[in-house]
Amino acid sequence: MEDPAWRIDTLDARGGLAFVSWRHETLFDDAPLEEATVFFIGAPAFAPQPVANRGVALAAERQGFQLGLLDENGEIPFESLDDVAEAIRRLYLAAARGDPADPTAAPPLPLPEGGPPGLERLKLFDEESVEGFKRQSLAEAVTAFRATSAGLARGLAQDWTWTATVCSVDETSA
């Protein structure tokens, strides 16, 4: 039997959530549930938070969490909670196709032929919905929003209209 290590009991990679415990590789044994130190790690902080017991961690499987994190050799051991938190953070970013501000991130998913359905109902765009959507990605709009909000003087606020073609602002005092 391997030495105890930090091991993932249950995991939701797309949500950036995991329950982790300090234990031997016993997740798939038929033995009674052993007591172990258990932590929850989740987005956005990825800071470990203590959990009462492993029963809470394993109950997450009933809500769609994956049971354990495995490779060809069995459960993957981690040396520290920080290592687990970093792995969960990376899984979360990979599931979201990476950081949109990073130029090396995965490209956005392609639009369906003719554009996404239902945009005309949302009234997000000044011009033709689908054409406007193709001109500016959400990542570009967020970048523009961040740049504008970072340049605000203290005590001032700006109205912001989220559109795909134009992000307009009106400065007003707070």
C-alpha positions as CSV (number, residue, x, y, z in Angstrom):
1,M,0.0,0.0,0.0
2,E,1.3,3.4,-0.9
3,D,2.0,6.0,1.8
4,P,-0.7,8.5,2.6
5,A,-1.0,11.5,0.4
6,W,-3.5,14.2,-0.6
7,R,-5.9,12.5,-2.9
8,I,-9.1,13.8,-4.6
9,D,-12.2,12.2,-3.4
10,T,-14.7,13.9,-5.7
11,L,-14.1,16.5,-8.5
12,D,-16.1,18.9,-10.7
13,A,-13.4,20.1,-13.1
14,R,-15.6,22.4,-15.1
15,G,-16.8,24.1,-11.9
16,G,-13.4,24.2,-10.3
17,L,-14.5,22.3,-7.3
18,A,-13.0,19.3,-5.4
19,F,-13.0,17.5,-2.1
20,V,-9.5,16.3,-1.1
21,S,-8.4,14.1,1.8
22,W,-5.1,12.9,3.4
23,R,-5.3,9.1,3.0
24,H,-4.1,5.9,1.4
25,E,-5.3,4.9,-2.0
26,T,-8.6,3.5,-0.7
27,L,-11.3,5.3,-2.7
28,F,-12.4,2.1,-4.6
29,D,-11.9,-0.4,-1.7
30,D,-15.0,-2.1,-0.3
31,A,-13.7,-1.4,3.2
32,P,-15.7,0.8,5.6
33,L,-15.1,4.6,5.1
34,E,-12.0,5.6,6.9
35,E,-11.6,8.9,8.8
36,A,-9.4,11.3,7.1
37,T,-8.6,15.1,7.1
38,V,-10.8,16.5,4.3
39,F,-10.8,19.9,2.6
40,F,-12.9,21.5,-0.1
41,I,-11.2,23.5,-2.8
42,G,-13.2,25.7,-5.1
43,A,-13.1,28.6,-7.6
44,P,-12.5,31.5,-7.5
45,A,-10.0,31.5,-4.6
46,F,-8.9,27.9,-4.7
47,A,-8.2,28.1,-0.9
48,P,-8.6,24.9,1.0
49,Q,-11.5,24.9,3.5
50,P,-11.9,22.2,6.1
51,V,-14.9,19.8,5.8
52,A,-16.4,17.7,8.7
53,N,-15.9,14.3,7.2
54,R,-15.4,12.3,4.0
55,G,-19.1,11.5,3.8
56,V,-19.8,15.1,2.7
57,A,-17.1,14.7,0.1
58,L,-18.4,11.4,-1.3
59,A,-22.0,12.7,-1.3
60,A,-20.9,15.2,-4.0
61,E,-20.7,12.3,-6.4
62,R,-24.5,12.1,-6.3
63,Q,-24.7,15.7,-7.5
64,G,-22.5,15.1,-10.6
65,F,-19.0,15.2,-9.2
66,Q,-16.5,12.7,-10.7
67,L,-15.3,10.1,-8.2
68,G,-11.5,10.6,-7.7
69,L,-8.8,11.6,-10.1
70,L,-7.1,8.6,-11.7
71,D,-4.4,7.8,-14.2
72,E,-3.2,4.4,-15.5
73,N,-1.6,3.6,-12.1
74,G,-4.6,4.4,-9.9
75,E,-5.4,7.5,-7.7
76,I,-3.1,10.4,-8.3
77,P,-1.3,11.4,-5.1
78,F,-0.4,15.0,-4.3
79,E,2.4,16.2,-1.9
80,S,0.6,19.3,-0.6
81,L,-2.7,21.0,-0.6
82,D,-1.2,23.8,-2.6
83,D,-0.4,21.3,-5.4
84,V,-4.0,20.0,-5.4
85,A,-5.3,23.6,-5.5
86,E,-3.1,24.4,-8.4
87,A,-4.2,21.3,-10.3
88,I,-7.9,22.2,-9.7
89,R,-7.3,25.7,-10.8
90,R,-5.6,24.5,-14.0
91,L,-8.4,22.0,-14.7
92,Y,-10.9,24.8,-14.2
93,L,-9.1,27.1,-16.7
94,A,-8.7,24.3,-19.2
95,A,-12.4,23.5,-19.0
96,A,-13.1,27.2,-19.7
97,R,-10.7,27.1,-22.7
98,G,-8.1,29.1,-20.8
99,D,-7.7,32.8,-19.9
100,P,-9.3,34.9,-22.7
101,A,-6.7,37.6,-22.0
102,D,-3.9,35.2,-22.7
103,P,-2.9,35.3,-26.4
104,T,-1.8,31.7,-26.3
105,A,-5.3,30.6,-25.0
106,A,-7.5,28.3,-27.0
107,P,-9.5,30.1,-29.7
108,P,-13.2,30.8,-29.0
109,L,-15.6,28.1,-30.0
110,P,-16.8,28.6,-33.6
111,L,-20.3,30.1,-34.1
112,P,-22.9,27.9,-35.7
113,E,-23.8,28.5,-39.3
114,G,-25.9,31.7,-39.5
115,G,-24.9,32.7,-35.9
116,P,-26.3,31.6,-32.6
117,P,-30.0,31.3,-32.4
118,G,-32.1,33.7,-30.3
119,L,-29.8,36.7,-30.3
120,E,-32.5,38.9,-31.8
121,R,-34.6,38.4,-28.6
122,L,-31.7,39.5,-26.4
123,K,-31.3,42.9,-28.0
124,L,-27.7,43.1,-27.1
125,F,-26.5,44.6,-30.4
126,D,-26.9,47.9,-32.2
127,E,-26.9,46.4,-35.7
128,E,-27.7,42.9,-37.0
129,S,-27.3,40.6,-34.0
130,V,-25.3,37.9,-35.6
131,E,-23.1,40.3,-37.6
132,G,-22.4,42.3,-34.5
133,F,-21.5,39.2,-32.5
134,K,-18.9,38.3,-35.1
135,R,-17.2,41.7,-35.0
136,Q,-16.3,41.7,-31.3
137,S,-15.8,38.8,-29.0
138,L,-16.9,38.9,-25.4
139,A,-13.2,38.7,-24.4
140,E,-12.6,42.0,-26.3
141,A,-15.6,43.6,-24.7
142,V,-14.3,42.6,-21.2
143,T,-10.8,43.9,-22.1
144,A,-12.4,47.3,-23.0
145,F,-14.5,47.3,-19.8
146,R,-11.4,46.6,-17.7
147,A,-9.4,49.3,-19.4
148,T,-12.2,51.8,-18.9
149,S,-12.9,51.0,-15.3
150,A,-9.2,51.0,-14.4
151,G,-9.0,54.6,-15.7
152,L,-11.9,55.9,-13.6
153,A,-11.1,58.6,-11.0
154,R,-12.1,57.7,-7.4
155,G,-15.7,58.6,-6.7
156,L,-16.8,58.5,-10.4
157,A,-18.9,55.9,-12.1
158,Q,-19.6,55.2,-15.7
159,D,-22.7,53.6,-17.3
160,W,-21.7,50.7,-19.5
161,T,-23.7,49.2,-22.3
162,W,-22.6,45.7,-23.2
163,T,-22.9,45.3,-27.0
164,A,-20.9,43.4,-29.5
165,T,-20.1,46.3,-31.8
166,V,-19.9,49.3,-29.5
167,C,-19.2,49.6,-25.8
168,S,-20.4,53.1,-24.9
169,V,-19.8,54.9,-21.7
170,D,-21.3,58.0,-20.1
171,E,-19.3,59.4,-17.2
172,T,-21.3,60.6,-14.2
173,S,-20.4,61.5,-10.7
174,A,-21.1,58.9,-8.0
